[in-house]
């Protein structure tokens, strides 16, 4: 019992019984995004180290996926979360049928949960403008969507990952 108590203390917030790790990863993702890093990078870098991916590599991999791959397609926070699901469960050999099934199941579950919170996974629909066009980018900047709307999507993706 003392070993369990010792381990449990490491994951408790001072004065609380909820693990701090969950809130820390979610907060890190949002803080990273607010610091000017794209949504995919923010999610992937917050979880990559848990699955053997260093922060710099996570930032490089996620670099081209933000803003719906710069076309307003699938939200970058969703893309980053799906990369994390792949790191967690994807097969690395042809014998990994169970991991493939689990990866597919969790991918679909994540997408459904994100849609339940936000109605869609489409960046264009989430922001109400097409980031794949100069006009759409100008609209997003004018409306400060990256500062006012996107942090919620990063937080939602982060929280869903933790819940799963």
N, C-alpha and C positions, 0 to 999 in steps of 0.2 A: 504493500500500500504506500509506503513512503516514496517509492520510485514514481508511481502514478501521480502522486501529489506534486512531486518535484517537476515532472513534465507538464502537468496541467498548469502550474503557476507560470511557466514560460509563455503560455498562450493566452493568459488572461490579461485584460486591461487592468490597470490599477483601480481597485475598488469595484471591479466588475467580474462577471463570469463568462462573458462572451469572448470568443477568440479575437484577438487584435489583428491576426493575420488577414482575415477577410476584409476588414475595414481598411487595413493598410494597403492591400493590393488595389482595392477600388479607389481609394484616395490617391494612390500613386498614379493610376491610369488617368484620372481626371486632372491631377496636378500636372502631369507630363503633357497632356493635351493642351491645357491652358497655358503652358510654357512655350507653345508654338510648334509642338511636334504633332504630326498628323494623327488622326484617330486610330488608324491601324497600328501604327508604331506605338501609340500609347497603350493599347490593349496588349499587344504582343510583348512589349518590353516589360510590362508589369507581371506577366506570368511566365515568360520564357525561361527564366532561371530555375523555376520549379521543375522544368522538364528538360534541362540540359542545354538550353540556348542562352548564350551570353547576351547582355544588353546591347552591345554594339552590333552584333549580328542580327538581333531582332529588329533594331532600328533600320538596318540596311534592307532586310527582307521586306519590311512593312513600308518602306519609303515610297513605293510607286502605287500603293493601294488606297491611300486616303482620298477623300472626296469622291467615293465611288469609282475608284481607279481614274480619278480626274475627269470622269465623264458623267458623274451623277448617277451611276448605276448602283450596285449593292453598297450600302453604307459601309464605310471603312471600319467602323467599330465592330460591325457584324463580321466582316472579312477577317479582322484580327482575332476575334473570338473563335471563328472556325479554324484558323491556324492553330490556336491553342488546343482546340479539341483534337486536331490532327496530331499535335505533339503528344497529347495524353494517350491517344488510343490507336492511331493508325498503324497498320502493319508495315513491317520492314522486310518481310519475306513472303513468298507465295503461300506459305503454310499458315498465314495469319487470318484465316476466315473469320474467327470470332472477333478479332480486333476490327476487321472491316465492318462487320455487322454493327458493332458497338459504335464505331465512328459515324456510320450512316445514321444510326438511331439518335445519337446525341446531336448530330448536325441538324436533323429535322426537328428535334425537340427544342434546340436553341432557337432556331428560326421561328418556330411557332410561338415560343414564349416572348421573343422580341416583338413579333407582330401583335401579340395580345397587348403589350404595353404601348406600342406606337402605331399600329395599324398597317405597317409595311416595313420592308427592309430596303426599299428604294430611296437612295439619297435624294433624288429629284423630288419624290413625294414628301419625304420628311422635311425638306427645306422649302418646298414650294417654288423651286427654281432649278434650272438645268445648269449644273456646274460644268457641263461639257461645252458651254458656249460662253463667249466673252460677256454677253448681256447677263447671263445667269450668274456668273462669277461676280459681276458688278452689283447685281441685286443682293447676293449673299453678303458681300462686303458692306453695302449700304445699310442693309438690315441688321448687320452685325450677327448674322446667323451662327458663325463659327464660335462666337463668344456667348451668345444667348441660348441657342438651341442645341448645338452639338454636344456641349458638356453633358446634357441629359442622356443623349444616346450612348456616349462613352460610359457613363455611370450605369445605365441600364444593362449594357452588354457585360460590364464588369460584374454587376450584381448577379445576373443570370448565370454567368460562368461559375461564380462562387456557389450559387444554390445548387448547381448541377454537380 
